[in-house]
Amino acid sequence: MTPVESEVDVVVVGAGVAGLTAAERIESAGRSVRVFEARARLGGRLLSHPIDTQRPHLRLDLGATWFWANEPRVLALVDRLGIATHAQHIHGDAVYQDPRVVQRLEGNPIAGPAGRISGGMDQLAEALGALLSDGTVRLGSPVKRIASDSSGISVEVEGESRPDGEPGRGGSSTRAQSVVLAIPPALAVTTIAFSPDIPPDTRTIAERTPVWMGAMTKIVALYSHAFWRDQGLAGTAVSHRGPMREVHDMSGVDGSPAALFGFVPPTMIGSPVVSEAEVLSQLVALFGGQAATPEALIIHDWRSEAFTSPPGVEALQSYELFGHPVFSTAELGGRLHWASTETAPAFAGHIEGALLAGERAAAAALDGLPAS
């Protein structure tokens, strides 16, 4: 039998911004909470790669990159946390690539204004995590089973739950009154056993719901300087040839560090990771010979992230299921609440959607708790 480690009011599964937002709301309401995160880090799809040890404050976003002026939760959060931001660089001309030619488009009709976190988007997760009590977040703790009964709910994790994320032996079970599922629905129903099982209709919708970024490969090319700006280019491109379908400037404040990034969608289920040679060939075609020699080229295939993407994630294309009403319904006798960005009724797939979903799930979980 899995030993019961502790009892809390609410367990949160996943330490991305949705889960951390839910946990902070619950703790701020004076209730106890435990966050189980399968990875050895916070952030989920907020993943920022350090450039080098000499510049630890400069990081390149391999996951979420932008926020927008019509997203009040993100704007309020960065203001509350005191996180530095800057505008996405869009000034200059764009580039269009079809299978035959590359054309310059005057005035960049492709990209619009957006915001960036100057030190990397995962600063949001790190700052949110710092607001929680010591020991609230347990890293390296993938949840394997959630079981509900008349008196509460049990959450079983693989290995020993440890705050430092180091692997342990055995497993543990935490008792709670409610659970907030802050991981993609398709991942949750693939990797977690539910007892009793969630309703068949709910399971079917969860299984079919796409994972935002889950099937994408993100490319980041770091350069010594933003040479495309010298040519009057914005660093923006759209391609109908590939492998990258779109490219954008990812440079920091005032162009330093200088970087371009692009998205590679899968061409088929199980298609191989794009090669460095393919990426560099396309960058040269779009921006000229100086693009051939980046200081670093990072290829991050989100399909390989087992704690984000279930097997066959490329086949999940029913984006109309984002924010489906079923995700607003508590399961397991009203004790299980959905909270990933895919479940948000607005801004699904955005950080704003993750914050909205986390807030909504926290409110529902708190509403269902007995008086303290």
Secondary structure, DSSP 8 states (H G I E B T S, - for coil): ---EEEE-SEEEE--BHHHHHHHHHHHHTT--EEEE-SSSSSBTT--EEE--TT-TT-EEESS---B-TT-HHHHHHHHHHT--EEE----SEEEEE-SS-EEEETT-SS----EEETT-TTHHHHHHHHTS-TTSEEBS--EEEEEEETTEEEEEEES--BTT----SSEEEEEESEEEE-S-HHHHHHH-EEES---HHHHHHHHHS--TTTT-EEEEEEESS-HHHHTTEEEEEEESS-S-SEEEE---GGG-SEEEEEEE--SSTT-----HHHHHHHHHHHH-GGGG--SEEEEEEGGG-TTT--TTGGG---GGGTT-GGGGS-BTTTTEEE-SGGG-SSSTTSHHHHHHHHHHHHHHHHHTS---
